[in-house]
Amino acid sequence: MKIEAGKFCPLIGKDCIQLQCSWFTQIRGMNPNTGEEIDDWGCAVTWLPTLMIENSQQQRATGAAIESFRNETVKSTMKAQEIYQRELELKAQERLLKSRQTIHNVTDIEQ
């Protein structure tokens, strides 16, 4: 048995007047519950549950994309910090070697 929605409109208190009502709209796309293609006319109010489900699915997809982008950004930042830290260590080693050479040169002059 297929259940069909009634045609009574609570806004006007009588049966739906369809195309005479500005809320009677056409929806095209995919049904977020079944994946079937939709190309149908209906009351905008009756489309709300379907549109809200689709909106929730899109929000989840957006959240996943943002999380993925965040993870890649963190990896990139960590790599950049490692490179910067290595450069600092190399410069510190160069300064240490130069200071040791200077001390060595001074001790040679004194002897």
PyMOL CGO cylinders between C-alpha atoms (Angstrom):
from pymol import cmd
from pymol.cgo import CYLINDER

trace = [
    CYLINDER, 0.00, 0.00, 0.00, 1.42, 3.37, -1.00, 0.3, 1, 1, 1, 1, 1, 1,
    CYLINDER, 1.42, 3.37, -1.00, 0.72, 6.25, 1.35, 0.3, 1, 1, 1, 1, 1, 1,
    CYLINDER, 0.72, 6.25, 1.35, -0.08, 9.50, -0.39, 0.3, 1, 1, 1, 1, 1, 1,
    CYLINDER, -0.08, 9.50, -0.39, -0.17, 12.94, 1.15, 0.3, 1, 1, 1, 1, 1, 1,
    CYLINDER, -0.17, 12.94, 1.15, -3.50, 14.71, 1.33, 0.3, 1, 1, 1, 1, 1, 1,
    CYLINDER, -3.50, 14.71, 1.33, -4.24, 17.84, -0.64, 0.3, 1, 1, 1, 1, 1, 1,
    CYLINDER, -4.24, 17.84, -0.64, -5.60, 19.91, 2.26, 0.3, 1, 1, 1, 1, 1, 1,
    CYLINDER, -5.60, 19.91, 2.26, -3.69, 23.17, 2.82, 0.3, 1, 1, 1, 1, 1, 1,
    CYLINDER, -3.69, 23.17, 2.82, -3.81, 24.39, 6.44, 0.3, 1, 1, 1, 1, 1, 1,
    CYLINDER, -3.81, 24.39, 6.44, -2.75, 27.88, 5.31, 0.3, 1, 1, 1, 1, 1, 1,
    CYLINDER, -2.75, 27.88, 5.31, -5.91, 28.55, 3.30, 0.3, 1, 1, 1, 1, 1, 1,
    CYLINDER, -5.91, 28.55, 3.30, -8.19, 26.00, 4.98, 0.3, 1, 1, 1, 1, 1, 1,
    CYLINDER, -8.19, 26.00, 4.98, -9.10, 24.11, 1.78, 0.3, 1, 1, 1, 1, 1, 1,
    CYLINDER, -9.10, 24.11, 1.78, -7.54, 21.87, -0.86, 0.3, 1, 1, 1, 1, 1, 1,
    CYLINDER, -7.54, 21.87, -0.86, -4.22, 22.98, -2.39, 0.3, 1, 1, 1, 1, 1, 1,
    CYLINDER, -4.22, 22.98, -2.39, -4.65, 25.42, -5.27, 0.3, 1, 1, 1, 1, 1, 1,
    CYLINDER, -4.65, 25.42, -5.27, -1.31, 24.26, -6.75, 0.3, 1, 1, 1, 1, 1, 1,
    CYLINDER, -1.31, 24.26, -6.75, 0.07, 26.64, -9.42, 0.3, 1, 1, 1, 1, 1, 1,
    CYLINDER, 0.07, 26.64, -9.42, -2.12, 29.48, -8.19, 0.3, 1, 1, 1, 1, 1, 1,
    CYLINDER, -2.12, 29.48, -8.19, -0.11, 29.43, -4.93, 0.3, 1, 1, 1, 1, 1, 1,
    CYLINDER, -0.11, 29.43, -4.93, 3.32, 31.06, -4.94, 0.3, 1, 1, 1, 1, 1, 1,
    CYLINDER, 3.32, 31.06, -4.94, 4.58, 28.37, -2.53, 0.3, 1, 1, 1, 1, 1, 1,
    CYLINDER, 4.58, 28.37, -2.53, 3.88, 25.63, -5.07, 0.3, 1, 1, 1, 1, 1, 1,
    CYLINDER, 3.88, 25.63, -5.07, 7.39, 25.05, -6.43, 0.3, 1, 1, 1, 1, 1, 1,
    CYLINDER, 7.39, 25.05, -6.43, 9.33, 22.64, -8.59, 0.3, 1, 1, 1, 1, 1, 1,
    CYLINDER, 9.33, 22.64, -8.59, 12.26, 20.75, -7.12, 0.3, 1, 1, 1, 1, 1, 1,
    CYLINDER, 12.26, 20.75, -7.12, 14.90, 19.03, -9.27, 0.3, 1, 1, 1, 1, 1, 1,
    CYLINDER, 14.90, 19.03, -9.27, 17.81, 17.02, -8.02, 0.3, 1, 1, 1, 1, 1, 1,
    CYLINDER, 17.81, 17.02, -8.02, 18.49, 13.88, -6.02, 0.3, 1, 1, 1, 1, 1, 1,
    CYLINDER, 18.49, 13.88, -6.02, 16.41, 12.61, -3.15, 0.3, 1, 1, 1, 1, 1, 1,
    CYLINDER, 16.41, 12.61, -3.15, 18.84, 12.56, -0.19, 0.3, 1, 1, 1, 1, 1, 1,
    CYLINDER, 18.84, 12.56, -0.19, 17.06, 9.51, 1.31, 0.3, 1, 1, 1, 1, 1, 1,
    CYLINDER, 17.06, 9.51, 1.31, 16.84, 7.26, -1.74, 0.3, 1, 1, 1, 1, 1, 1,
    CYLINDER, 16.84, 7.26, -1.74, 19.29, 8.71, -4.26, 0.3, 1, 1, 1, 1, 1, 1,
    CYLINDER, 19.29, 8.71, -4.26, 16.54, 8.78, -6.87, 0.3, 1, 1, 1, 1, 1, 1,
    CYLINDER, 16.54, 8.78, -6.87, 16.27, 11.72, -9.22, 0.3, 1, 1, 1, 1, 1, 1,
    CYLINDER, 16.27, 11.72, -9.22, 13.55, 14.23, -8.30, 0.3, 1, 1, 1, 1, 1, 1,
    CYLINDER, 13.55, 14.23, -8.30, 11.71, 16.43, -10.78, 0.3, 1, 1, 1, 1, 1, 1,
    CYLINDER, 11.71, 16.43, -10.78, 8.43, 17.20, -9.09, 0.3, 1, 1, 1, 1, 1, 1,
    CYLINDER, 8.43, 17.20, -9.09, 6.10, 20.00, -8.07, 0.3, 1, 1, 1, 1, 1, 1,
    CYLINDER, 6.10, 20.00, -8.07, 4.85, 20.46, -4.52, 0.3, 1, 1, 1, 1, 1, 1,
    CYLINDER, 4.85, 20.46, -4.52, 4.25, 22.85, -1.67, 0.3, 1, 1, 1, 1, 1, 1,
    CYLINDER, 4.25, 22.85, -1.67, 7.42, 24.49, -0.38, 0.3, 1, 1, 1, 1, 1, 1,
    CYLINDER, 7.42, 24.49, -0.38, 6.37, 23.58, 3.16, 0.3, 1, 1, 1, 1, 1, 1,
    CYLINDER, 6.37, 23.58, 3.16, 6.16, 19.89, 2.25, 0.3, 1, 1, 1, 1, 1, 1,
    CYLINDER, 6.16, 19.89, 2.25, 9.64, 20.06, 0.67, 0.3, 1, 1, 1, 1, 1, 1,
    CYLINDER, 9.64, 20.06, 0.67, 11.20, 21.33, 3.92, 0.3, 1, 1, 1, 1, 1, 1,
    CYLINDER, 11.20, 21.33, 3.92, 12.04, 17.92, 5.48, 0.3, 1, 1, 1, 1, 1, 1,
    CYLINDER, 12.04, 17.92, 5.48, 13.74, 16.76, 2.28, 0.3, 1, 1, 1, 1, 1, 1,
    CYLINDER, 13.74, 16.76, 2.28, 15.64, 20.04, 1.94, 0.3, 1, 1, 1, 1, 1, 1,
    CYLINDER, 15.64, 20.04, 1.94, 16.71, 19.94, 5.58, 0.3, 1, 1, 1, 1, 1, 1,
    CYLINDER, 16.71, 19.94, 5.58, 18.08, 16.40, 5.15, 0.3, 1, 1, 1, 1, 1, 1,
    CYLINDER, 18.08, 16.40, 5.15, 20.02, 17.51, 2.06, 0.3, 1, 1, 1, 1, 1, 1,
    CYLINDER, 20.02, 17.51, 2.06, 21.31, 20.55, 3.92, 0.3, 1, 1, 1, 1, 1, 1,
    CYLINDER, 21.31, 20.55, 3.92, 22.54, 18.34, 6.78, 0.3, 1, 1, 1, 1, 1, 1,
    CYLINDER, 22.54, 18.34, 6.78, 24.35, 16.05, 4.34, 0.3, 1, 1, 1, 1, 1, 1,
    CYLINDER, 24.35, 16.05, 4.34, 26.03, 19.03, 2.70, 0.3, 1, 1, 1, 1, 1, 1,
    CYLINDER, 26.03, 19.03, 2.70, 27.08, 20.40, 6.09, 0.3, 1, 1, 1, 1, 1, 1,
    CYLINDER, 27.08, 20.40, 6.09, 28.65, 17.06, 7.01, 0.3, 1, 1, 1, 1, 1, 1,
    CYLINDER, 28.65, 17.06, 7.01, 30.54, 17.00, 3.71, 0.3, 1, 1, 1, 1, 1, 1,
    CYLINDER, 30.54, 17.00, 3.71, 31.72, 20.57, 4.27, 0.3, 1, 1, 1, 1, 1, 1,
    CYLINDER, 31.72, 20.57, 4.27, 32.85, 19.70, 7.80, 0.3, 1, 1, 1, 1, 1, 1,
    CYLINDER, 32.85, 19.70, 7.80, 34.82, 16.73, 6.50, 0.3, 1, 1, 1, 1, 1, 1,
    CYLINDER, 34.82, 16.73, 6.50, 36.48, 18.88, 3.82, 0.3, 1, 1, 1, 1, 1, 1,
    CYLINDER, 36.48, 18.88, 3.82, 37.42, 21.52, 6.40, 0.3, 1, 1, 1, 1, 1, 1,
    CYLINDER, 37.42, 21.52, 6.40, 38.86, 18.89, 8.72, 0.3, 1, 1, 1, 1, 1, 1,
    CYLINDER, 38.86, 18.89, 8.72, 40.91, 17.44, 5.87, 0.3, 1, 1, 1, 1, 1, 1,
    CYLINDER, 40.91, 17.44, 5.87, 42.19, 20.90, 4.94, 0.3, 1, 1, 1, 1, 1, 1,
    CYLINDER, 42.19, 20.90, 4.94, 43.06, 21.57, 8.60, 0.3, 1, 1, 1, 1, 1, 1,
    CYLINDER, 43.06, 21.57, 8.60, 45.02, 18.31, 8.81, 0.3, 1, 1, 1, 1, 1, 1,
    CYLINDER, 45.02, 18.31, 8.81, 47.01, 19.16, 5.68, 0.3, 1, 1, 1, 1, 1, 1,
    CYLINDER, 47.01, 19.16, 5.68, 47.68, 22.66, 7.02, 0.3, 1, 1, 1, 1, 1, 1,
    CYLINDER, 47.68, 22.66, 7.02, 48.94, 21.24, 10.32, 0.3, 1, 1, 1, 1, 1, 1,
    CYLINDER, 48.94, 21.24, 10.32, 51.27, 18.85, 8.46, 0.3, 1, 1, 1, 1, 1, 1,
    CYLINDER, 51.27, 18.85, 8.46, 52.61, 21.70, 6.35, 0.3, 1, 1, 1, 1, 1, 1,
    CYLINDER, 52.61, 21.70, 6.35, 53.11, 23.93, 9.39, 0.3, 1, 1, 1, 1, 1, 1,
    CYLINDER, 53.11, 23.93, 9.39, 54.92, 21.19, 11.30, 0.3, 1, 1, 1, 1, 1, 1,
    CYLINDER, 54.92, 21.19, 11.30, 57.21, 20.58, 8.34, 0.3, 1, 1, 1, 1, 1, 1,
    CYLINDER, 57.21, 20.58, 8.34, 57.97, 24.31, 8.06, 0.3, 1, 1, 1, 1, 1, 1,
    CYLINDER, 57.97, 24.31, 8.06, 58.72, 24.47, 11.79, 0.3, 1, 1, 1, 1, 1, 1,
    CYLINDER, 58.72, 24.47, 11.79, 61.11, 21.53, 11.48, 0.3, 1, 1, 1, 1, 1, 1,
    CYLINDER, 61.11, 21.53, 11.48, 62.94, 23.23, 8.62, 0.3, 1, 1, 1, 1, 1, 1,
    CYLINDER, 62.94, 23.23, 8.62, 63.13, 26.49, 10.56, 0.3, 1, 1, 1, 1, 1, 1,
    CYLINDER, 63.13, 26.49, 10.56, 64.42, 24.67, 13.65, 0.3, 1, 1, 1, 1, 1, 1,
    CYLINDER, 64.42, 24.67, 13.65, 67.13, 22.91, 11.58, 0.3, 1, 1, 1, 1, 1, 1,
    CYLINDER, 67.13, 22.91, 11.58, 68.21, 26.25, 10.11, 0.3, 1, 1, 1, 1, 1, 1,
    CYLINDER, 68.21, 26.25, 10.11, 68.45, 27.77, 13.59, 0.3, 1, 1, 1, 1, 1, 1,
    CYLINDER, 68.45, 27.77, 13.59, 70.52, 24.82, 14.79, 0.3, 1, 1, 1, 1, 1, 1,
    CYLINDER, 70.52, 24.82, 14.79, 72.86, 25.09, 11.79, 0.3, 1, 1, 1, 1, 1, 1,
    CYLINDER, 72.86, 25.09, 11.79, 73.35, 28.81, 12.37, 0.3, 1, 1, 1, 1, 1, 1,
    CYLINDER, 73.35, 28.81, 12.37, 74.04, 28.19, 16.05, 0.3, 1, 1, 1, 1, 1, 1,
    CYLINDER, 74.04, 28.19, 16.05, 76.63, 25.56, 15.11, 0.3, 1, 1, 1, 1, 1, 1,
    CYLINDER, 76.63, 25.56, 15.11, 78.24, 27.95, 12.62, 0.3, 1, 1, 1, 1, 1, 1,
    CYLINDER, 78.24, 27.95, 12.62, 78.49, 30.66, 15.28, 0.3, 1, 1, 1, 1, 1, 1,
    CYLINDER, 78.49, 30.66, 15.28, 79.96, 28.19, 17.74, 0.3, 1, 1, 1, 1, 1, 1,
    CYLINDER, 79.96, 28.19, 17.74, 82.56, 27.06, 15.21, 0.3, 1, 1, 1, 1, 1, 1,
    CYLINDER, 82.56, 27.06, 15.21, 83.45, 30.68, 14.38, 0.3, 1, 1, 1, 1, 1, 1,
    CYLINDER, 83.45, 30.68, 14.38, 83.82, 31.55, 18.06, 0.3, 1, 1, 1, 1, 1, 1,
    CYLINDER, 83.82, 31.55, 18.06, 86.03, 28.48, 18.60, 0.3, 1, 1, 1, 1, 1, 1,
    CYLINDER, 86.03, 28.48, 18.60, 88.16, 29.46, 15.61, 0.3, 1, 1, 1, 1, 1, 1,
    CYLINDER, 88.16, 29.46, 15.61, 88.48, 32.97, 16.99, 0.3, 1, 1, 1, 1, 1, 1,
    CYLINDER, 88.48, 32.97, 16.99, 89.52, 31.60, 20.39, 0.3, 1, 1, 1, 1, 1, 1,
    CYLINDER, 89.52, 31.60, 20.39, 91.95, 29.23, 18.68, 0.3, 1, 1, 1, 1, 1, 1,
    CYLINDER, 91.95, 29.23, 18.68, 93.43, 32.10, 16.62, 0.3, 1, 1, 1, 1, 1, 1,
    CYLINDER, 93.43, 32.10, 16.62, 93.82, 34.27, 19.74, 0.3, 1, 1, 1, 1, 1, 1,
    CYLINDER, 93.82, 34.27, 19.74, 95.61, 31.48, 21.63, 0.3, 1, 1, 1, 1, 1, 1,
    CYLINDER, 95.61, 31.48, 21.63, 97.96, 30.97, 18.66, 0.3, 1, 1, 1, 1, 1, 1,
    CYLINDER, 97.96, 30.97, 18.66, 98.87, 34.67, 18.71, 0.3, 1, 1, 1, 1, 1, 1,
    CYLINDER, 98.87, 34.67, 18.71, 99.53, 34.61, 22.46, 0.3, 1, 1, 1, 1, 1, 1,
    CYLINDER, 99.53, 34.61, 22.46, 101.90, 31.68, 22.18, 0.3, 1, 1, 1, 1, 1, 1,
]
cmd.load_cgo(trace, "trace")
